[in-house]
Amino acid sequence: MRQPSLIARRVAAASVSLVVAAGAAACGPEDNDAKASGGDSAPHQGGTLTILNRNPQEDFDPARLYTSGGGKVPTLVFRTLTTRNRENGAPGTEVVPDLATDTGRPNEDATVWTYTLKEGLKYEDGTAITSADVKYGIERSFAPELSGGAPYLRDWLVGAADYQGPYKDPKGLAAIETPDSRTIVFHLNKPEGEFPYLATQTQFAPVPKAKDTGTKYEEHPVSSGPYKVVKNENDGERLTLERNTYWSAKTDAERKAYPDKIDVRSGLDSSVINQRLSASQGADATAITTDTNLGPAELAKVSGDKALAARVGTGHFGYTDYIAFNPNVKPFDDIRVRQAISYAVDRSSVVNAAGGSSLAEAATTYLPNQKSFGYEPYDLFPAGKTGDAAKAKELLKEAGHPNGLTVTLTHSNSQDFETSPEIATAIQDALKKAGITVKLQGLEDNDYSDTIHDVKTEPGFFLAHWGADWPSGGPFLAPIFDGRQIVKDGANFNTGFLNDKSVNAEIDAINKLTDLDAAAKRWGALDKKIGEQALTVPLFHPVYKRLYGEDIRNIVISDWDGVLDPSQVAVK
């Protein structure tokens, strides 16, 4: 998942503005087993689930969605070759079969991946789902008019770099073969051991060619999942989903599909959503949100009400908020200056600015603190809880700044509690103790994104954040630190302009591994190696807290994305 400030318009089907995390102590994944029975009734089929959201479910087309399964609501309609494991916590970071019989069969060097579809798969109209439909669904995601999905397929598939989709080139991609109706084979440019993770993206959802209506397909996409779209109003602002009677639980071990109907209402203010969930009146008693966290102002109310606290789901997602340096801008070209700032940072004040320790965990590693990423604990520039001003001054003196220095910190004016003024001010106060005067430059959200991701305008010192496209170190480290991904004419994410041959080579070596546990360990070691260059200062990993209605049952929150999974929810 790319940076939310840049990609909220394309990535955040899980609504990655979910990074505005705030709340109070409540039931987390470790407590959810007790909640599954709901106290007075076990989860059962029937009823209507209401989803209250801020952001409309725009681009309801599998080609245009970015996140795994298209986020939360789309995964109820679109099935993919593989999917995320629908379990609480760490087990939820595993990739499991969905339409396919397994997570994929690689050749010896992981450049060819073969999948076999399960028997008995059907669309909402009762017609069979075939491997040709999966191939076509992928090919149409290359059409310029259906842009927005994850970019990996264009880079990974042989001969796909200049493909323009089936509308302009009906011959399709030779890199995808369908020798029979249930088999699909992918030919890659280079080894990719994490291809099973990529196959969770909605571009791998089947689309029947005869039912493809191009840009209008989002109005009524053909369902392969447990629910079908019966109404889509105002470009995803109001969605009504009902059961796909041809979906069979025998072919789908992941989605429970308890409710008969799902009513999605978007375009609501965050405070209104939380008020309605808190009150749980009428239909709101069986409501959830898939994109709205508790805000800091609501923290006290939730903390002081045991009944409300029992209705808060807590989740963790692979995400890091950090300071970024541009080493091409003075004085940040001197590693000692970057190290000095690393020592001077007061993470306690930063965590407080992000809403407190219940919703932000201090970070000293770039990789999130989860096993699936290969997390290896390290603290290369130990600042303690409140910063080491003395060590910072010592390094500044060595760098030729005995009297300190003045720098400018660029941040967003968006109230996201990540790159916003609160975080910037906390850093400003901490660095002042080390003799570093920080001038703050706040930019409006779009200007901020454009500025920090353009090599011509990237500042020397700014706030940034990154989230994983899937729970692995690969999509976390490669876009930020692989020198071959530096983009001179377009959106550049390698903000430190690192182009280290040994780092690039290790990325390639890890990508060859199909043993994901072995790969994770090497991602963790690589994280530490890169950290030695002090191109970033990790600040914190967010924690997500969301209310749900009092008659909601079977709460499941995995570490894949850290938010409540509507495919598991039952209503009382």
N, C-alpha and C positions, 0 to 999 in steps of 0.2 A: 504494500500500500504506500503510495507516495505521500508526500507531505500534505496534510489536510488543508493548509492554507492555500495550496496550489490546486489541489484536486478535489476539494469538496464537491465540485460540480461533476466529477466523474468517478472518483474512487468511492465516495462514502455512501454506498448503498446500505452499509451497516451504519451509516452516517457518521463518518469519521469526525464530525464535529462532536462525536461522543467523547472527544478528549477533554471537554469541559467537565471534569469529574469533580463531584463534591457530594458529601453525604455524611452519614454517621454509622456507628457500629451497628451491624445488622447481620442477617443470615447470609453467609457466603456459601460457596460451593461445598465447603466441608459440613455445612449444616443442612443442606438441601434434602438429604435423604429423609430427615425428620419431617420436612415440609411436604414431601411428595404425596403423603396420604391426606394432607390438608387437615388433619386432626379429626374431622367428623365425616369424611368421605374419601374413598380412594378415587384416583383419576378414572374417568369414564368417558365414553363417547357422547356427543350431543351438545347442544347449546351454541351460543354465538360468542366468539372472541372478538373484542374490540381492541384496536391498536390506535393509540393516540400519539401522533408524531408532529414534529415541527416541519420537517422537510418532506415535500411531496415525493412520491416514488416515480420520479421522472425517468424517461428512457427505459421503460419496462420492456426491454428487448434484450435477449441474452447476448447479442453481439455487442451491446453498448454498456453493459454493466461491468464493473471492475472487480469487486471483491469476490472472495470464494463463495460460490453458490449465489452470487449477486446480492449478498447481504442476508437479511433476515426474511423479509416478505417474499422476494423472488424465489428463494429456495423451497418455498411451499408449492411453487408452480413448475420450476425447472429442475429436472434431475440431470446430473452430469456423470461422466465416466466414473469418477471417484468423488468422495465428499469427506467432510470432516466428521470425526467420531462424535456423536451426540451424547457426551458424558460430562459430568462435572469436572472442573479443574484440569490437572495435567493430562489425564487420559484423553481429554477432549482435543488435544493437539495432534492426535494421530490421524493419518489419512486412511480411509477405509473404502471398500468398493461401494458403488452406487448402481449405475446402470450396468457396469461391468462385473464379471464374476470374480475379479481380483483387482489388485492395485496396479497391475501392468506387469508384463514379462519382458525384461530388457535382453538385448543380445549381450555379448561378452563385454563390449566397451560402452554400453548404455547409449548408443547412437540410434538404435532401433527399438521401439517399444510397441508391443502387440497387446491388444485387448479383445476380449470376447464378451459380447453382450449376453445378459441373462435371457433365458427363455420366458416368453409370455409378457413382454413389455408392450404396453399399449398407450396411445394418446387418448385424449378426452373423447374423441369420436369413435374409439374402438379399433382404429387401424393400428397395425404393428409398427413399432419403432425399429428401424434398421440402422446398420452401420453407415449406410449411405446418407441417412439423415444427420448423423453426427458429423460426418465429413462436410456435408453441405452447411450445417450450422457454423462450423469453424470457418469455412470459406467465405460466407457472407459477412463475417466479422472483419474481413479485410476491406470491405467496401467503404470508400471515403465517407459516404453519407450515413454510415452506421458506426462511426468511430467512437472511441471512448473506453473500450475494453483494455485489458492488460496487454502490453506490447510484446510479451515474450515469444509468441508464436511467430511473429514476423522475423524475429532474430534467430529462433531455434530451428525452424523447419527449413529443409533444403529447398532453395529456389524461391523462398517466400518473400524476400526483401522488397521486391517491386510488384508483387501481386496486388491487383486492384479489386478483387472480389468477383463473384460469379456473374454479376450484372454486366460487367465489362469484359470478363474473360470466362465464359461458361465452361471452358476446358477444365477448370479447377486446378488444384494443386497436386502435382504428381508425387509429392512427398507424403501424401496420405493415400493409402491403398485400402480398398475394401474388397478382398477376394471373395467374400460371400456376405450374406445379409447380417451375420452376427460378428464378423471379424473386421477389425480396423487396425492398420499398421501405420506408425509414424516414423519417418526417416529424418534424423536431426543432423545439423551441421557439425555438432560437437557433442561429446558425452554430457549427459544431463541426468544425474542420478536422482534428482528431485522432480522428474517429470510427473510422478503420481500426484504431487502437490499441485502442479499446474493444471492437471486434469480435473481439479475441483472448480476451476473458473467457469463461468456460465457460457463462455464461447464453446465449451464442450457439450452443451445441451443440444439435443436433437431438434432440428427444424425440418418439417416436411416441405419439400420444394414446392409442391402443388398448392400449399397454403401460405406461402411467403408473399406478403403484401408490401415488402420493402419498408419504407419509413413508417408505414401505418401498421406494421405488424405488432408494435407495442400496444396498440389499442385492444387487440385480442390475440395474444400469443397462444399457440396451441400447447396445452399443458401435457407434461410428461410426469408431473408430480401428483400429490394427493388432492390438490385444489385447482380449480380453473377460474379464470377471470370472467365474471359475468357482467361487470360494470367497471368502467374506467373513466372518471370524470375529471375535467380540468387538468389534464396531463399528470395523472397520478395523485391528485389531491384527495380524491375519494375513490377507493377501490372496494369492490365487493367480490369476495371469493366464496365459491361453493364447492362441494365435493366433486372430484373427478371420479365418477362411478367405475371407470375402467382401471383406476389405480388399484394395485393389489399389494397389501402388506407382505405377502409372501415373497415379493421381489424387492422389498424395501425394508431393510432392518433398522433404518435410522430414523425415519419420520413416524411419529406416533399418530398424528392427524386425529386428535380427539374431537375438536369442535366440528359441528356440521357446517358452520358458516363463519367467515372472518370479515369483519367490517373495519377497513383502514381509513382513518380520518386524519388528514394532515393540514399543514398551514396554521397550526395552533401555537400560541405563545408558550414558552417553557413553563412559566409560572402557572399558567392555566392548566397545562397538562398535569403538573404535580399537585395542584389543588384538587383537580377532579379525581386523580388516583387516590389522594389522601382521603377525600370524602367518601369515595366508593358508593355513590348514589346511583340507583338504577343500573343501566348498562355499564356504567363505569366500575361496578363491582367486579365485572369480568373483563377488565381492561388491563393492558400493558402498554409500555412504550418501547420502541426499538431504537430511539435516537435521542432521548432526553434524560440527562442526569439530574440529580438533586443539585441545586445551587447552594453556594455558601450561606446565603441568607436563610435557607430552609434547614440548615444543619441543626440549629438549636431546637427547632420544633420537633424534628425527628428524634433527636437524642433524648428529649424529655418525654416522649410518648412511647411506652413499651409496645402498644398495639401497632403503631406505625413502624417502629424499629423492626418488628417481626415481619414486616412486608417490604423489606429492602433487600434486593439482590446485590451481592458484591462480586465483582469480577476483575480479572487481570488480563491484560492484552499485551502482546509484544510491542512495546512502544517506549521510546526514550526522548526526553526533552533535554536539550544541551546547548552549550555555547559553541559556535563555530568560528574558526579563524580562517582568514585568507592570507596565506604566507607570502603572497605577492605584494601585500600592502604593508608598509612600515608602520609601527615597529614590530609587526607580527611575523616578519621574516626571520626574526631571532627567536629560536626555540626557547631561550631563557625567559623571554617576555611571556611567551605562551605558558611556560611552566609556572612562572610567578603568579599569573592569573589563576591557574589551576590550584595553587596552594592557597590563594587569598579568598577563594569562594567560600561563603558561609551557606552550606546546604540547609542548615536548620531554618534560616530566614527565607530561603527560596521555597522550601517545603511549606512553610507557613503562608507564603504569598500565593502558593498554589491551592490553598484551602486547608492545609493541615495534614498530619501524618496518617489520618484515616483515608485520605484520598490521593496521597502522593508519597512514594517511597524514595528516599535519597538514593542516588545512583553514583557509583564510581567506575562502572564499566559501561562501554557503549552498548553491548548486547544486553537485552532484558534479562532479568534474573529468573529465567525459566530453563529447565533442563533441555527442552526441545531445541533451544537456540544454541546449546553448547555452553551455556553460562559458566564462566570460570571466574570466581571472585578475585579481584585484584584492586589495589588502590595505589597507583604509581606515584601520585603526588598527594600524600595524605594531608588533608586540610583539617581533619577532625570535624567536629560538629559545627564549629563556628569560624573556621578558617585559620590559617597559619600566616599571619601578617609578617612575622619576623623572617620566616623562610622566604616569603615573597620579596621582601625588601632586599634580602641578601642576593637573590637572583637578579633583581633589577640593577643592583650596584655592579654586579659582574657584567651585565649587559650594557653598562655605560649610562645608567640612569640613577645615580646616587641620590638625586633629589626627587625621585619619582617621575611620573610622566602623565600626560593627559591623552585620553583616547575617547573615541565615540562609539557607543553601543547602539546598533540599529535594532529596532523591535517593531512589532505590530501594535497598532492601536486597538485591535480587536480584543474584546473582553473574553479571551479564551483561557486565561489562567495558565498559559504556557509560554507564549511569546509576547505577552501583553505587558503594559506598563508596570503592573505589580511585581512581576518577576524581574524586569529590568531595574526597578528601583532597589530591590533587595540586593542585586549584584552591585549596583552603584554604591550602596552603603558599605558593603563588605570590602570592596576594593579601595575605598577611601582610607581604611585603616592601614592599608599597605602602601600608602602614598600614591595611589593611582586615582586621578581625577577622571570620572566617567561622565561624559556629556551624553545625554539620551536623544536619540533621533527616532521619533515615532512616525510610522507610515501607515496609511490606510491599507486594509488587508490586501487588495489587488496590487497596489503599488509595492507593498512589502514583498509579495511573492515574486513579482516581476523583477524587482531589484536584486534580491538575493540569489536568484537562479539565472542571472545573465552574467556571463564571464566579463562583460564590459563594465558592468555596474556593481558587481558584488562588493560589498563593504569589507573591511578588514576584521570586523568584530561584530557579531550579530547572534540573535537567538534563533534556534531552529529546532525541529523535531522530526522523527521518522518512525513509521510503523511498518510492520512486516506484511507482505502480500500473503505469506503463509508462515507458520511457526517454525522457522529455520534460520540459521545464521546467514544463509546464502542471499536471500532478498533483502537482508539487513545490511550486510557489509559490502557486497559487490557494487550496488548503485552509488555508494558514497565513497568507496576507496579503491575501486578498480580504475586504473589510469586509462584504460581503453574506453571507459564510459564517460570521459570528459567531453562535454558537448559545447562546441564553440559558437554554433549558430542554432540556438534553441534553449530549452530548459535544461540546465546543468545542475546535477545534484552532488557531484564530487567537488564540494565547495573548498576542500583543502588542496585541490589540484594534485593529489597524491598519484604518482605514476611510478611506483616501485616495482621493478621487475620480479623481485622475489615474492611480493604480495600478489601480483597478477598471476604468477605461476602457481602459487598455493591455492588461489581461487579455482584455477583450472583443475588442479589435482583433486581438490575436494569435490568438485562438480562431477567427477568421474565415479564417485562412490555411490553405490546403491544401498549400502549399509548405512542407514540414516543415523544410527547411534554413533557409529565410527566417524561419520561426517561431522556430527554435532561437536564431538570432542576437538576436532581440528578447527572448527569455526571459533570455538572458545579460545584456543591457543593463538589463532590469528588475530582475534580481537585484542588480546594483550599486546601482541607484537606491534600492531598499528597504534595502540594507545601510547606507546613509548614516544611517538613522534609529536604528541600533544597538539594534534590538529583539532581536537574537540575537548570540551569539558562537560562530561555527563553530569546532569543535575538531578533528575528524578524520573521515575517511572510512574505513570498515573494509575489510579485505582478507580474503578467505575462503580457507582452506586445508583440504583434505580428503584423507584417505587413500583408496586404492582397492586392491582385491585384485591380486595379482601376475599373474593371468591375464586381466585386463581389457584390452581393446583399444579403439581409436578414441575417445580422450578429446576431447570438445568442451565448452568452457566459454565461453559468450557473456557479454558485458557487460549483457545484458538482466537477468539475475539472478545472475550470478557463480558458479554452481555447475554441477557435472557433469550433462550431459544424458543421461538413460538411454535416450532415443529413438535415440541415436547409438551406444550401447555395443555392442560385440561381446565374446564370451567365447572364450577360446582353444580 
